[in-house]
Amino acid sequence: ARQGHSGGAPPSLRERKMSAPAPADPESYTFRDTDKLYVLPETAECLLSRCVPCAYKLLVAAPTKLDDEKLTPPCHRNVRPELCPRQAMANGSNSAAEPESSNEGSDAEEEIDAAAQTAEKVSAGPPARVGLYRPSQHILVVGDGDFTFSLALMRSLQSPARMVCTSFQSGEEVRSIYPEADQTLSDLSEAENVVVQHEVDATKLDVTLESKGPFDRVIFNFPCIAFEEGQDGQADQLDANKNLIGEFIRGAIALLRPKGEVHIVHKTKEPFSWWKIPEQVPEGVAASMVRRVVFDRSVYPGYVPRKVGQNKSFPVFDAVTYCFAPTAEAGDNGCYAVEPEPGAALLTNELAVKYDLLRLTPKRLLQAVTMLQLASKDGPAHAAKKRLRGDFISVPRRDTKKSRKRQRKRGKR
């Protein structure tokens, strides 16, 4: 050993690697609660094509660090849902929302073009199923403000769908709040097996719609009591919204056929997470939540979620569908081909073809993180953000007293 070196020879690179702490088990990551959480195969396939909006549907929020180390490259920022390849294919780039500022216009156009090119590679899913619904089912849609969900579902099923579509407002109110509702209602009324009914109270379904049932699926998207403009879902309405959910479940369960389900779609971020929707089954009602499914708006082209009684939309990338069933049928998969305990660690296109619902695990959420990193590294937005040398040298210098003094000092060197 060298003079002054108290130990033996320094450890080799191989020895240092062997003694380094092992990375954390992916199952220990807690991106979100994965209990009874599933994803549609359409969403999974889109994720595998590095679709940024679909990755955020799974993650809700992307991590900046793993194992106390900064992610490199970082995750791609979330983007408008119109940039999902399937939505770009259905709507076209002309229907995408305008960029917020002129500086981002070129970036948005590049991302839409890239999404359209990728769209042809993404499967639209088997035609016998649209999201969680099948053409053979009798479906009740409750509280569909502007009826865009009902119209989107009817068109996507591509068959004479049997549906009852309702709103809380009167027909006159619907037309006054939503400028395009008149055309939407006209399209629905022309369908052979679709019934439109207004002034339906979601808390009294078993009384109001008893003659229209029974149903295979009862759907209520983003339920919320009407309140002051822009204030829906707040803490001071918590009890009222919980009561709305509970009474809806009570009435909807009574309208189900055997193996039927009640579906409530809602956001999961605060303040909506305070509602604790899975726990709102009223006492005495023999029902329970059987699964949660990541909500994918791209499955229903043309659907625009609206605020209560307002012609305003809102982001739904954090939403899930809570599926309730009678307790006696809680162990039934409800006509879905559900993936059993995952045999494969990661999501694959082969699994997406085989099953109607894929389980989400911490390891598969980590896979979504990787997809966001790849999108950040290779995507058009990343390339557009690179600065060229000319971006710096073309900026004119400010002529101030300090700058002139600095220039004189540099000239003397």
Secondary structure by P-SEA (a helix, b strand, c coil): ccccccccccccaaaaaaacccccccccccccccccccccaaaaaaaaaccaaaaaaaccccccccccccccccccccccccccaaaaaacccccccccccccaaaaaaaaaaaaaaacccccccccccccccccccbbbbcccccaaaaaaaaaaaccccbbbbbbcccaaaaaaaccaaaaaaaaaaacccbbbbcccccccccccccccccccbbbbccccccccccccccccaaaaaaaaaaaaaaaaaaacccccbbbbbbbcccccccccccccccccccccccccccccccccccbbbbcccccbbbbcccbbbbbbccccccccccccccccccccccccaaaaacccbbbbcaaaaaaaaaaaaaaaaccaaaaaacccccccccbbbbbcaaaaaaaaaaaac
